[in-house]
Amino acid sequence: MTSCQMKKWLPVLFLAWALPVWANDPAPPVAAAAATAQPLFADVEIEARLTQLSRELRCVVCQNEALSDSPAELANDMRQEIRELMKAGKTDQEVLSFLTSRYGDFVLFRPPFKPVTYLLWIGPFVFLGFGVLVWFMALRARRTFKSTPVSSEKIAAAARLLEDKP
């Protein structure tokens, strides 16, 4: 078999090799995420409250993803727990209190302003102020910098060095 004939059959061989792998794949991640986004219960009011509330909550597995968007199994369990609390007649604030008592303030995208989170809320402004202070100090140092004139002897020495280069 020549190399030209091998080049023709190479894509077919790769496809034949990949088909069993694709056949064993249960579902692509996009389909799994789409399945979690659909309402699971007929109670539209609870689902609307759940959707609104889960946008304000962080998935504790994915960390920077909203609970409503997370395909993680724990996120599904948390959404189910929220549904059960809402069916039991709990308000959104009571549900948030339950979740923060269980998972801490980390579960909230907007944590409360309290001594533990002062640095989180004030830190960016402190760093911004520090940056502005350093910038003004650099500007002031630049304005007060006085350049000393270069003597004609140093200019002549530099010209001689440049002329000596091969």
Secondary structure, 3 states (H helix, E strand, C coil): CCHHHHHHHHHHHHHHHHHHHHHHCCCCHHHHHHHHHCCCCCCHHHHHHHHHHHHCEECCCCCCCECCCCCCHHHHHHHHHHHHHHHCCCCHHHHHHHHHHHHCHHHECCCCCCHHHHHHHHHHHHHHHHHHHHHHHHHHHHHHCCCCCCCHHHHHHHHHHHHHCC
